[in-house]
Amino acid sequence: MLLFLSHFFNHKARLWVKGRENIFQVIADRIDTGKQHVWFHFASLGEFEQGRPVLEELKKANPHDSFIVTFFSPSGYELRKNYTLADHVFYLPLDTPGNASRFIDLVNPRLVVFTKYEYWYHYFRELAERNIPLYVISATFRTNQVFFKWYGSLNRKTLSFVTHFFVQDEFSKDILRTIRISNVTVSGDTRFDRVAENAASPKHFDDVRNFCAGSNTFVAGSSWPEDEKLIAEIVKEYPSWKFIIAPHEIKPEKIKALESLLPAGSSLKYSVVKGQITQTRPSESRVLIIDNIGMLSALYQYGSIAYIGGGFGVGIHNTLEAAAFGTPVIFGPNYHKFLEAKALIEKGGGFSISNIRELKSLMQKLQDEDCRKQAGKAAEEFVQNNKGATGTILRFLQNS
């Protein structure tokens, strides 16, 4: 009810509600309900990018199979609703007994893959009762999760319906054993495969390349206001550097607030200058604000240093996209739930800061080109050394 009421006031909530209107009729009209499908579900865009290597390799190995993709969040669905390797893309109806039964009747999946998060009791139970294989990939588990609490019996029951788990680390496997779940393989994180593939053949943006014009460039991805206050201070201190800022939210009021933090006349919006920055007419501005979506994963190729936002809030965003390009990665203090961030710090390719003083000190250190290159090499090697999860999962699925 709260979600229904909120949709009148929140754009994402409105999309969430509208996307599920008459959803079963939409599905029935679009798919061949007498045909079996391979079903991949993702919570949002991040999980899609994480599970995408498995989907694409499975499609390559089974080109005649029909693939259905579902999302929980509008941020995933709206960006990937036209994904070409999926035969159909839908919002997932709410997790109720009736919805689960009806959806599975329509989709008729021969196997199902969920990525990292989202454990839906009724969907999982319905799949188990019909003996439809259900796999969870790139999963991680921690002791503070509800599955391992005295009151988490229903959540533990949900896990019992999974055919096989592919987890990122040994700790996740060990903690699952404490609740008598042993159908687990430590495969690693499929994001490494995805970001390595992206770095090997990234999309290029002539405007961005010409904006950088050979200068040292600081790329800030998925920045929040707390991050942007710090970045604005660095902009003032390093006049010879170029800065690319891709905010997490690109609403006009958010972009305007970011612009107000920066020195007057120092910034350009990508939407305004797209197609206008050339080698013969480079920009004299020092800050390029990316006010659209879908570019970020390729922008890190232009960076000398990357800053990943979210670390002063609920948690950092994707550090691996930048690391894959051999770029030192900086992020805020809230990174401890992210295995890859902790590992990047241990390897010398990642750095956490808690305030402007620490960021200024780190930037001073990274002015040394050898130091910067060494950190970037450590970040890239970390990604390269952790590839292979997709292959492990595919071999298991193909042999099952």
NORZICOR-V477788 format. One record per pair of residues at least 24 apart in sequence whose C-alpha atoms are under 6 Angstrom apart, sorted by the first residue. I is the first residue (numbers start at 1). J is the second residue. D is the distance in whole Angstrom. If there is no record, write none. Layout:
# NORZICOR-V477788
i=I j=J d=D
i=I j=J d=D
This chain:
# NORZICOR-V477788
i=16 j=74 d=6
i=33 j=106 d=5
i=36 j=108 d=5
i=36 j=109 d=5
i=36 j=110 d=6
i=37 j=66 d=5
i=37 j=67 d=6
i=37 j=109 d=5
i=37 j=110 d=6
i=38 j=67 d=5
i=38 j=109 d=5
i=38 j=110 d=6
i=38 j=111 d=5
i=39 j=67 d=6
i=39 j=68 d=5
i=39 j=69 d=6
i=39 j=112 d=5
i=40 j=69 d=5
i=40 j=112 d=6
i=40 j=113 d=5
i=40 j=114 d=6
i=41 j=69 d=6
i=41 j=70 d=5
i=41 j=71 d=6
i=41 j=114 d=5
i=42 j=71 d=5
i=42 j=115 d=6
i=43 j=71 d=5
i=43 j=72 d=5
i=43 j=73 d=6
i=44 j=73 d=5
i=44 j=76 d=4
i=45 j=76 d=4
i=50 j=190 d=6
i=50 j=191 d=5
i=51 j=115 d=6
i=53 j=194 d=6
i=54 j=390 d=5
i=95 j=122 d=6
i=96 j=122 d=6
i=97 j=122 d=5
i=121 j=158 d=5
i=124 j=161 d=6
i=125 j=161 d=6
i=128 j=161 d=6
i=133 j=163 d=6
i=134 j=162 d=5
i=134 j=163 d=5
i=135 j=163 d=6
i=135 j=164 d=5
i=135 j=165 d=6
i=136 j=165 d=5
i=137 j=166 d=5
i=138 j=166 d=6
i=138 j=167 d=5
i=138 j=168 d=5
i=138 j=189 d=5
i=139 j=167 d=4
i=139 j=168 d=6
i=140 j=167 d=6
i=140 j=168 d=6
i=140 j=172 d=6
i=141 j=172 d=5
i=187 j=389 d=5
i=188 j=389 d=5
i=189 j=389 d=6
i=190 j=389 d=5
i=190 j=390 d=6
i=192 j=383 d=6
i=192 j=387 d=5
i=193 j=387 d=5
i=195 j=321 d=5
i=196 j=324 d=6
i=199 j=324 d=6
i=199 j=325 d=6
i=202 j=298 d=6
i=203 j=298 d=6
i=207 j=277 d=5
i=210 j=278 d=6
i=210 j=279 d=6
i=210 j=282 d=6
i=211 j=282 d=6
i=211 j=283 d=6
i=216 j=241 d=5
i=216 j=304 d=6
i=217 j=241 d=6
i=217 j=242 d=5
i=217 j=243 d=6
i=217 j=303 d=5
i=217 j=304 d=5
i=218 j=243 d=5
i=218 j=303 d=6
i=218 j=304 d=6
i=218 j=305 d=5
i=218 j=306 d=6
i=219 j=243 d=6
i=219 j=244 d=5
i=219 j=303 d=5
i=219 j=306 d=5
i=220 j=245 d=5
i=220 j=306 d=6
i=220 j=307 d=5
i=220 j=308 d=6
i=221 j=246 d=5
i=221 j=308 d=5
i=222 j=246 d=6
i=222 j=247 d=5
i=222 j=248 d=4
i=222 j=309 d=5
i=223 j=247 d=5
i=223 j=248 d=5
i=223 j=309 d=4
i=230 j=356 d=6
i=232 j=262 d=5
i=242 j=286 d=5
i=243 j=287 d=5
i=244 j=287 d=6
i=244 j=288 d=5
i=244 j=289 d=6
i=245 j=289 d=5
i=246 j=290 d=5
i=250 j=291 d=5
i=297 j=321 d=6
i=301 j=325 d=6
i=307 j=331 d=6
i=323 j=379 d=5
i=323 j=380 d=5
i=324 j=380 d=5
i=324 j=383 d=6
i=326 j=376 d=4
i=326 j=377 d=5
i=326 j=379 d=6
i=326 j=380 d=4
i=327 j=376 d=4
i=328 j=375 d=5
i=328 j=376 d=5
i=348 j=375 d=6
i=349 j=375 d=4
i=349 j=376 d=6
i=349 j=378 d=5
i=349 j=379 d=4
